[in-house]
Amino acid sequence: TVLSHLATALARTGAYPRGVCAVYLDMQSGEVAYYVGQSPRVTVSALLDAGGRLDVELLRSAITNSTYGFSILAAPETITALDEVDPEQLFSMLALVRQEFDCVLVDLPADWSGWALSVALASDQVLLVTELSVAGLRQARRRLDLFSSIGVADDAVRIVVNRVERKLFR
């Protein structure tokens, strides 16, 4: 939700002539395309499975335009094991997305894998979303330590504290 709101806000600034694209790499619970009213026919998994056929035309066939002004590269419909992702293919796909769009936002899975950490390390900025709870803040601290251990610069990380309460009937 935070990523789609951010993508909408960035797209509405008009500062990105080639557009804003949200790439959803949460392979196990990525449903954001559906939340913004889209039912993509081609998802990230098709691009990751394309091998040498991955090119701009295939990428363009997988891009879905949201009604909020940004483009979406949706997570797969079926749950995909994080260790099944080929990091080289992933980085080839992300390089193509960066060629097509001025601003690329990537939603990573909650469980960190080697490829997810590599994406974070290669990013200009990392937004770490956490909940306003002792457990959430403790987990954020642990993730900051992890980022530091792999070389993500401290000034590249921003923390977003989501104050949404997860109580019954709220």
C-alpha positions in Angstrom: 0.0 0.0 0.0 2.8 2.4 0.9 4.5 1.8 -2.4 1.4 2.3 -4.5 0.7 5.6 -2.7 4.3 6.7 -3.2 4.1 5.8 -6.9 0.9 7.8 -7.3 2.4 10.8 -5.6 5.6 10.7 -7.7 3.6 10.2 -10.9 1.5 13.2 -10.1 4.5 15.5 -9.7 5.1 15.4 -13.4 8.8 15.2 -12.7 9.3 11.9 -14.6 8.5 12.3 -18.3 9.1 8.6 -19.1 6.9 7.7 -16.1 7.0 5.8 -12.8 6.9 2.1 -12.6 6.2 0.0 -9.5 7.8 -3.5 -9.7 6.3 -5.9 -7.3 8.8 -8.6 -6.4 6.9 -9.9 -3.4 6.6 -13.3 -5.0 4.5 -14.8 -2.2 1.9 -12.2 -1.3 2.0 -9.5 -4.0 -1.5 -8.5 -4.7 -1.1 -4.8 -5.2 -2.0 -4.8 -8.9 -5.4 -6.1 -8.0 -5.8 -3.5 -5.2 -5.5 -0.8 -7.8 -8.1 -2.5 -10.0 -5.8 -4.2 -12.5 -5.7 -7.9 -13.6 -2.4 -8.2 -15.5 -2.1 -11.0 -18.0 1.7 -11.1 -17.9 3.6 -10.8 -14.6 7.1 -10.7 -13.3 7.4 -14.5 -13.4 7.0 -14.5 -17.2 9.9 -12.1 -17.5 12.0 -14.1 -15.0 11.3 -17.3 -17.0 12.0 -15.7 -20.4 15.8 -16.4 -20.3 17.4 -15.0 -23.5 14.0 -13.9 -24.9 13.8 -11.1 -22.4 13.7 -7.9 -24.3 11.9 -4.5 -24.3 8.9 -5.8 -26.3 8.3 -8.6 -23.7 8.7 -6.1 -20.9 6.2 -3.7 -22.5 3.7 -6.6 -22.8 4.0 -7.2 -19.0 3.5 -3.5 -18.0 0.1 -2.6 -16.8 -1.0 1.0 -16.5 -2.8 1.9 -13.3 -5.6 4.4 -13.2 -3.4 6.4 -10.7 -0.8 7.5 -13.2 1.9 4.9 -12.7 2.8 1.7 -14.4 2.9 -1.7 -12.7 4.9 -4.8 -13.2 2.9 -7.2 -11.2 3.9 -10.1 -8.9 3.0 -13.6 -10.1 -0.4 -15.0 -9.4 1.0 -18.2 -7.9 3.3 -18.3 -5.0 6.9 -18.6 -6.1 9.7 -19.8 -3.8 12.2 -17.0 -3.3 15.1 -19.3 -4.0 13.7 -20.0 -7.5 14.5 -16.5 -8.7 17.5 -16.2 -10.9 19.4 -13.1 -9.8 21.0 -12.5 -13.2 17.7 -12.7 -14.9 16.2 -10.4 -12.3 18.9 -7.8 -12.7 18.5 -8.0 -16.5 14.8 -7.3 -16.1 15.3 -4.4 -13.7 17.9 -2.9 -16.1 15.3 -3.0 -18.9 12.7 -1.4 -16.6 15.2 1.4 -15.8 15.7 2.0 -19.5 12.0 2.5 -20.0 11.1 4.6 -16.9 12.6 7.6 -15.2 11.5 6.3 -11.7 11.5 2.7 -10.7 10.1 1.6 -7.3 10.6 -2.0 -6.2 8.5 -3.8 -3.6 10.6 -6.6 -2.0 9.4 -9.6 0.0 9.4 -9.4 3.8 11.7 -12.4 3.9 15.2 -11.4 2.8 17.0 -13.5 0.2 20.4 -12.9 -1.4 18.8 -11.4 -4.5 16.5 -9.1 -2.5 19.5 -7.8 -0.5 21.4 -7.3 -3.8 18.4 -5.2 -5.1 18.5 -3.1 -1.9 22.3 -2.7 -2.3 21.9 -1.5 -5.9 19.1 1.0 -5.1 19.5 4.7 -4.8 17.1 4.8 -1.8 15.6 2.1 0.4 12.3 2.8 2.3 12.1 0.4 5.2 8.4 0.2 6.2 7.7 -0.9 9.8 4.8 -0.9 12.3 4.6 1.3 15.3 5.1 -1.4 17.9 8.0 -2.7 20.0 8.3 -5.8 17.8 8.1 -3.8 14.6 10.7 -1.3 15.7 13.0 -4.1 16.9 12.7 -5.8 13.5 13.5 -2.5 11.8 16.6 -2.2 13.9 17.7 -5.7 12.9 17.1 -4.9 9.2 19.1 -1.7 9.5 22.0 -3.7 10.9 21.6 -6.2 8.1 21.8 -3.4 5.5 24.8 -1.9 7.2 26.6 -5.3 7.1 26.1 -5.7 3.3 27.2 -2.1 2.6 23.9 -0.2 2.1 24.8 3.4 3.0 23.0 4.7 6.1 22.0 7.9 4.3 20.3 5.7 1.6 17.8 4.3 4.0 14.6 6.0 5.1 12.2 4.5 7.6 8.5 4.8 7.2 6.5 4.0 10.3 3.0 2.8 9.3 0.6 3.7 12.0 -2.3 1.6 10.7 -3.8 -0.3 13.6 -4.5 -4.0 13.0 -7.2 -4.4 15.5 -10.6 -6.0 15.0 -13.0 -3.7 13.2 -10.4 -1.0 12.5 
